[in-house]
């Protein structure tokens, strides 16, 4: 029953968004579809699989792109559903691209196996640790670059600070980050985070850990900053974020010795109406991420209308 309901919902989203399952990809170039829901068709037809162009452990980084890129999805996302825009974009430009589904609750059938970010953050961070180690061993790379969305901008910091990840990451690109925790300007949210941050919540076991005041948030801020010196950070945000509230929870300046760039997509284009979902599917945000990964070869970030929800361009 659950399976039929979720498939029906996904099918409805595809219909509303005008998405169709892509034809088999040209080996030389994958079709690029800038739409937050662009990865759903593949998950519907290849349960638990990896998007074409991702998780090729025979891929060897080039001199132009010497570090594999690891995509870290948000709450409720997966290695397929969250990254329909990013996998083909990065693969077509010569990157070795990897994506994991972390934090999916165990013992549940598909499609719940494709609903990640549900477990405790510490559990998810250990899964990221194991995945990165596997990538480095397979590719012979010294470090990776991380690109995360939502919870995928937050949880990896635990890996960096507490699980030995600091010397395995060079660039950390965050889309809709929540460094301070969502609801960070409201004292009541901080009190709520202190009260329930360590309490397992139904289904989304670790969601309380993303509240300000939670013990987990305090661990990420140990030392007075969520950042790790020696890592190059880029935060990409939207003023219309309805889940990271306020969006400035992710706008944290770097201290002395920290490399941090903050980008609000509306600062360069008033036509960009990205919300929390759309920003992970919009071409504009994706191009900002490209430039963060490879600032020596910047691409033009066009100003164009970006709708909320899908971000489709």
C-alpha positions as CSV (number, residue, x, y, z in Angstrom):
1,X,0.0,0.0,0.0
2,X,2.8,2.4,1.0
3,X,4.6,1.6,-2.2
4,X,1.6,2.3,-4.4
5,X,0.9,5.6,-2.6
6,X,4.5,6.9,-3.0
7,X,4.7,5.8,-6.6
8,X,1.4,7.7,-7.2
9,X,2.8,10.8,-5.5
10,X,6.0,10.6,-7.6
11,X,4.0,10.2,-10.8
12,X,1.9,13.2,-9.9
13,X,5.0,15.3,-9.3
14,X,6.4,14.2,-12.7
15,X,3.1,15.2,-14.4
16,X,2.9,18.6,-12.6
17,X,6.5,19.4,-13.4
18,X,6.4,18.2,-16.9
19,X,9.3,15.8,-16.4
20,X,9.6,12.7,-18.5
21,X,12.1,9.9,-18.0
22,X,15.2,10.6,-20.1
23,X,16.1,8.5,-23.1
24,X,19.2,6.4,-22.8
25,X,22.1,8.8,-22.4
26,X,24.6,9.4,-25.1
27,X,27.9,7.9,-23.9
28,X,29.7,11.1,-24.8
29,X,27.3,13.5,-23.1
30,X,24.5,13.0,-20.6
31,X,21.3,15.0,-21.0
32,X,21.2,17.9,-18.5
33,X,17.9,18.6,-16.9
34,X,17.9,21.5,-14.4
35,X,14.9,20.5,-12.3
36,X,14.9,19.5,-8.7
37,X,12.7,16.4,-9.5
38,X,14.8,15.4,-12.5
39,X,16.3,12.3,-10.7
40,X,12.9,10.8,-9.7
41,X,12.2,9.0,-13.0
42,X,15.4,7.0,-12.6
43,X,14.7,6.0,-9.1
44,X,11.2,4.8,-10.1
45,X,12.6,2.5,-12.7
46,X,15.9,1.6,-11.1
47,X,15.2,1.1,-7.4
48,X,18.3,1.8,-5.4
49,X,20.5,2.3,-8.5
50,X,22.8,5.2,-9.2
51,X,22.2,7.9,-11.8
52,X,24.0,7.4,-15.1
53,X,27.4,9.1,-14.7
54,X,27.7,8.6,-10.9
55,X,29.4,6.0,-8.7
56,X,31.8,4.7,-11.3
57,X,34.5,3.4,-9.1
58,X,36.8,2.9,-12.1
59,X,36.8,6.6,-12.8
60,X,40.2,8.2,-12.4
61,X,40.4,12.0,-11.7
62,X,42.2,14.1,-14.3
63,X,44.8,16.8,-13.9
64,X,42.0,19.3,-14.7
65,X,39.7,17.9,-12.0
66,X,41.9,16.0,-9.6
67,X,39.3,15.5,-6.8
68,X,36.2,13.4,-7.0
69,X,33.0,15.3,-6.2
70,X,30.8,13.7,-3.5
71,X,27.1,14.7,-3.6
72,X,25.4,14.7,-0.1
73,X,21.6,14.9,-0.3
74,X,19.1,16.6,2.0
75,X,16.5,15.3,4.4
76,X,14.2,12.9,2.6
77,X,16.5,12.8,-0.5
78,X,18.6,10.0,-2.0
79,X,21.6,9.6,-4.4
80,X,19.1,9.7,-7.3
81,X,16.2,11.9,-6.4
82,X,18.3,14.9,-5.1
83,X,20.9,15.1,-7.9
84,X,19.2,14.9,-11.3
85,X,20.7,18.2,-12.2
86,X,24.2,17.8,-10.7
87,X,25.3,14.4,-11.8
88,X,25.1,15.0,-15.6
89,X,26.4,18.5,-15.3
90,X,29.5,17.4,-13.4
91,X,30.1,14.2,-15.4
92,X,29.9,16.1,-18.7
93,X,32.6,18.5,-17.5
94,X,35.0,15.7,-16.7
95,X,34.5,15.2,-12.9
96,X,34.4,11.8,-11.2
97,X,31.0,12.0,-9.5
98,X,29.8,10.0,-6.5
99,X,26.6,10.1,-4.5
100,X,25.4,8.2,-1.5
101,X,22.1,7.6,0.2
102,X,22.7,8.0,3.9
103,X,20.4,7.8,6.9
104,X,17.7,5.6,5.3
105,X,16.0,3.7,8.1
106,X,16.9,0.0,8.1
107,X,14.4,-2.9,7.5
108,X,12.0,-0.9,5.3
109,X,10.9,-1.7,1.8
110,X,11.3,0.5,-1.3
111,X,10.4,3.3,-1.8
112,X,11.4,4.1,1.8
113,X,14.9,2.9,1.1
114,X,15.1,6.0,-1.1
115,X,14.2,8.3,1.7
116,X,17.5,9.2,3.3
117,X,18.5,11.6,6.0
118,X,16.1,10.0,8.5
119,X,18.6,8.5,11.0
120,X,20.7,10.2,13.6
121,X,23.3,12.6,12.2
122,X,26.1,10.7,13.8
123,X,25.0,7.5,12.1
124,X,24.8,9.3,8.8
125,X,28.3,10.9,9.3
126,X,29.8,7.4,9.7
127,X,28.2,6.3,6.5
128,X,29.7,9.3,4.7
129,X,33.1,8.5,6.3
130,X,33.0,5.0,4.9
131,X,31.8,6.1,1.5
132,X,34.6,8.7,1.2
133,X,37.2,6.2,2.2
134,X,36.0,3.8,-0.5
135,X,36.2,6.6,-3.1
136,X,39.7,7.6,-2.1
137,X,40.9,4.0,-2.2
138,X,39.4,3.4,-5.6
139,X,40.4,6.6,-7.3
140,X,43.8,7.1,-5.7
141,X,42.8,10.7,-5.0
142,X,44.2,12.4,-1.9
143,X,41.0,14.4,-1.1
144,X,37.4,14.9,-2.3
145,X,35.2,17.9,-2.7
146,X,31.7,17.9,-1.1
147,X,28.6,19.4,-2.5
148,X,25.6,19.2,-0.1
149,X,22.0,20.3,0.0
150,X,20.2,21.1,3.2
151,X,21.0,18.4,5.8
152,X,23.8,17.5,3.4
153,X,25.5,20.8,4.3
154,X,25.2,20.2,8.0
155,X,25.9,16.6,8.8
156,X,29.3,16.4,7.0
157,X,30.7,18.8,9.5
158,X,30.5,16.1,12.2
159,X,32.5,13.8,9.8
160,X,35.1,16.6,9.4
161,X,35.4,17.5,13.1
162,X,35.0,14.1,14.8
163,X,35.6,11.3,12.3
164,X,38.8,12.3,10.7
165,X,37.4,13.9,7.6
166,X,39.2,17.2,7.9
167,X,42.2,16.0,5.9
168,X,40.1,14.2,3.3
169,X,38.1,17.2,2.0
170,X,39.4,20.2,0.1
171,X,36.2,22.1,-1.0
172,X,32.8,22.1,0.8
173,X,30.0,23.6,-1.3
174,X,26.7,24.1,0.6
175,X,23.4,24.6,-1.1
176,X,20.7,26.0,1.4
177,X,23.0,25.5,4.4
178,X,21.7,25.7,8.0
179,X,24.8,26.2,10.1
180,X,23.0,27.8,12.9
181,X,20.0,25.5,12.7
182,X,16.6,26.3,11.3
183,X,14.7,28.8,13.4
184,X,17.9,30.2,14.8
185,X,16.6,33.8,15.3
186,X,13.8,32.6,17.6
187,X,14.8,32.0,21.3
188,X,11.9,29.5,21.6
189,X,13.4,27.4,18.8
190,X,16.7,27.3,20.7
191,X,15.0,26.2,23.8
192,X,13.1,23.6,21.8
193,X,16.4,22.4,20.3
194,X,17.9,22.1,23.8
195,X,14.8,20.1,24.9
196,X,14.3,17.7,22.0
197,X,17.5,17.8,20.1
198,X,18.7,14.5,21.6
199,X,15.3,12.8,21.5
200,X,14.6,10.4,18.6
201,X,11.7,11.7,16.6
202,X,9.2,9.5,14.7
203,X,10.5,8.5,11.3
204,X,13.0,11.4,11.0
205,X,15.0,10.2,14.0
206,X,17.6,13.0,13.9
207,X,15.5,15.9,12.8
208,X,15.7,17.5,16.2
209,X,19.4,17.7,15.8
210,X,19.0,20.4,13.2
211,X,17.4,22.8,15.6
212,X,19.5,25.6,17.2
213,X,20.4,24.8,20.8
214,X,20.6,21.0,20.2
215,X,23.6,19.2,21.5
216,X,24.5,18.2,18.0
217,X,24.5,21.8,16.8
218,X,26.7,22.8,19.7
219,X,29.1,20.0,18.6
220,X,29.3,21.4,15.1
221,X,30.1,24.9,16.6
222,X,32.7,23.6,18.9
223,X,35.6,26.1,18.9
224,X,33.2,29.0,18.0
225,X,32.7,28.1,14.3
226,X,31.2,25.4,12.1
227,X,34.1,25.7,9.8
228,X,37.4,23.8,9.6
229,X,40.6,25.7,8.7
230,X,42.2,24.5,5.5
231,X,38.9,23.8,3.8
232,X,37.5,26.1,1.2
233,X,33.8,26.8,1.9
234,X,31.1,28.2,-0.4
235,X,27.5,28.8,0.9
236,X,24.8,29.2,-1.7
237,X,21.5,30.5,-0.3
238,X,18.0,31.9,-1.3
239,X,16.0,34.5,0.4
240,X,12.9,32.5,-0.3
241,X,14.0,29.4,1.7
242,X,11.0,28.3,3.7
243,X,12.7,25.4,5.5
244,X,15.9,27.0,6.6
245,X,14.4,30.0,8.5
246,X,15.8,32.5,8.3
247,X,18.0,31.8,5.3
248,X,20.8,33.7,7.1
249,X,21.1,30.7,9.3
250,X,23.5,29.5,6.6
251,X,25.1,32.9,6.1
252,X,28.1,32.6,8.4
253,X,31.2,34.6,7.7
254,X,34.6,33.0,8.1
255,X,36.9,34.0,10.9
256,X,40.6,34.7,10.5
257,X,42.2,31.7,8.7
258,X,38.9,30.4,7.4
259,X,38.1,30.5,3.7
260,X,34.4,31.2,3.3
261,X,32.3,32.7,0.4
262,X,28.6,33.5,0.9
263,X,26.3,33.7,-2.1
264,X,22.7,34.8,-2.0
265,X,21.3,34.0,-5.5
266,X,18.9,37.0,-5.5
267,X,21.9,39.4,-5.1
268,X,22.7,39.0,-8.8
269,X,19.2,38.2,-10.2
270,X,15.9,39.4,-8.8
271,X,14.1,36.9,-11.2
272,X,15.4,34.0,-9.1
273,X,12.6,32.8,-6.9
274,X,14.3,29.6,-5.8
275,X,12.9,28.1,-2.6
276,X,14.5,25.3,-0.5
277,X,13.9,22.6,-3.1
278,X,14.3,24.7,-6.3
279,X,17.8,25.9,-5.4
280,X,19.0,22.3,-5.7
281,X,17.6,22.1,-9.2
282,X,18.2,25.5,-10.7
283,X,20.8,26.1,-13.3
284,X,22.0,29.3,-11.6
285,X,22.8,27.7,-8.3
286,X,24.4,24.8,-10.1
287,X,26.7,27.1,-12.0
288,X,27.6,28.9,-8.8
289,X,28.6,25.5,-7.5
290,X,30.6,24.8,-10.6
291,X,32.6,28.0,-10.1
292,X,33.2,27.1,-6.5
293,X,34.7,23.8,-7.5
294,X,36.8,25.3,-10.3
295,X,37.3,29.0,-9.8
296,X,40.1,29.0,-12.3
297,X,37.7,28.3,-15.2
298,X,34.5,30.2,-14.3
299,X,31.3,29.8,-16.2
300,X,28.8,32.6,-16.7
301,X,25.9,32.4,-14.3
302,X,22.9,33.7,-16.3
303,X,20.2,35.8,-14.7
304,X,16.9,34.1,-15.6
305,X,13.5,33.4,-14.2
306,X,13.8,30.5,-11.7
307,X,10.4,29.2,-10.4
308,X,10.0,27.9,-6.9
309,X,9.5,24.2,-6.1
310,X,11.1,22.8,-9.3
311,X,13.7,25.4,-10.2
312,X,13.2,24.2,-13.8
313,X,15.1,26.2,-16.4
